[in-house]
Structures are given as C-alpha cells and as structure tokens.
Amino acid sequence: MTDMSSSIRMRASTRIYLYASLTMIAAIVLIPLLTTALGGFKTLGDLRTNPFGLPTEWQWTNYTDILFGGRYWLQIGNSLIIAALTVLLTLIVSSMAAFAFAHVRFFGSSFLLNYFLLGLMFPAATAILPLFIRIRDLGLLNTYWGVVLPQVAFGLGMSILLFRNYFRNLPEELFQAAFVDGCGYLRFFWHVSLPLSRPIVATVSIISFVGSWNSYILPLIMLNSESKYPWPLGIMVYRGEYGTEWQLVLAFITLTILPTIIVFFVAQRHIIAGLTAGAVKS
C-alpha cells in the first residue's frame, strides 16, 4: 500500500513538474509575441509608458496602413519567392543525395557524407566574403538566385542528415521486393521512397522555409535594390522611414511572422513525425 501510494505521489509530482516546465517554456515563447502584437496597437507614447500592458486606446490604423501599403506586399512577395525556391531546391538535392547515402554503397560515401555534414559547423556569415566574390563572378548579384543558392548550400547538411535517417528506417523488405519486381533505384526513389516520406519532407520544408524567411545577412550582402528586398531588409527601410515610431515597426513584425506561425501549425503533426523517425534505428 505504501509503495503504491508513493508511486502515485511520484507520478503526480512528475505531472506537476512537467506542467510547470511546459507553462514556463510557453510563457517564454508567447510573452514576446503577444507583447509585439499588442505594441502594434499602441501609440508611441503609450508604448513607452506601458510596454507590456493592454493599449489604452487601440490604434487599428497601425495595421491597416501597413496592410494597404504596397511596400509590405512587395517585401512579402520577395520573401515568398526566395523561400519557395530555397525549399524546392533543398528538397530535390538533399533527398536525392540522402537516398544515395542510405541505399547505394560506393567508395568514399562516408567521407562525402561527413563533408556535407561539416556545413552544420559553419554559419553563412563565416564565408560571406568568398560567397560574395563567387556570386559576383557568376553575375547573380541583386538577383533572387544570389540569395537562394547560398541558402541551399548551407542548408544541405541538416537536410541530408534528416532524409538519410528516414530513408534508412524504411522497411528493407520493401526495398528488396521492389528490386525483385525490376524496379531500379530511380523508380524506387520517386514511386516508393518519396510517397512514404511525407513527414520528413514536411520537416525539411519547414526548417528551410523558416531559415530562408528569417535570413538577414545574405540578402543584405547580395541585394542592393529595394524592389527585391525581403521583409528582414524591408523592415530596416521601414524603420528608417518612420524614425522612432516603434509601434509601426512592431505592427510590421507581427504581420510578417504570421505566415511562419500559420505554416508551422498546419504542418506540426508531420514535423514531429519526421523529427522522431530516426529515434529508434540509425
């Protein structure tokens, strides 16, 4: 009886600990987002005197002026184009490379895989000068491709690792049966592996999309025309236009992070499934 009651108390304490931890983590994430969103409804004076509370008077025009302005939609469109191209190229290249590493045995495969994974150790900022020179030599400065290609290159390491672990966890019997029926590597990849890999495709897509959407340093270096600025650069110009009117800056930030939040919640189930796919067998 004592053992049972102690185990019950232990489970209850563990549950309380988990709820408290999750509540704390949720507060750390949500409080800045809510503060930013509410700050966009305030006047500048209200924001300075009451930065964390509800607005004294709701200023809806802060949001409507941005939504009905052409600059906001131009920057969102640029960010969407860059992010979509980055996601598409990352999915194509990393999935095919990961399939080769998972199912094809060839000389130097482990060395080549480790070479790709080295990219996880170095952010794009460490190679910004050689990247700029290479993009300039290719004639891609002030183009979308000048931003997309470096983002894809630096995102391949993590994407290949995730795809490779997922492909290796597919049933070996499925692979053998396909080859007995005369299915080659390419047909097995396109018609069997990819249709079964929706969770990891969603995971890699979200990681690539969010990384591209929030990228600042690469567009800053590669783009010099305001008409091609994505939203991280656009907010810099927007802030300069309004000086110290931080309520408009907060409203702009709120509107630009909404797409990533919506995409994340829509694909949340697939993201979790993709990240946990390689937890049992490597």
Protein Blocks (a to p, Z undefined) as FASTA:
>chain_A
ZZmmmmmmmmmmmmmmmmmmmmmmmmmmmmmmmmmmmmmmpcfklmmmmmmbccfbdcfk
lmmmmmmpmklmmmmmmmmmmmmmmmmmmmmmmmmmmmmmmmmccehklmmmmmmmmmmm
pcfklmmmmmmmmmmmnopghifklmmmmmmmmmmmmmmmmmmmmmmmpcfklmmmmmmn
opafklmmmmmmmmmmmmmmmmmmmmmmmmmmmpmklmmmmpccfklpcfklmmmmmmmm
nomamklmmmmmmmmmmmmmmmmmmmmmmmmmmmmmmmmbZZ
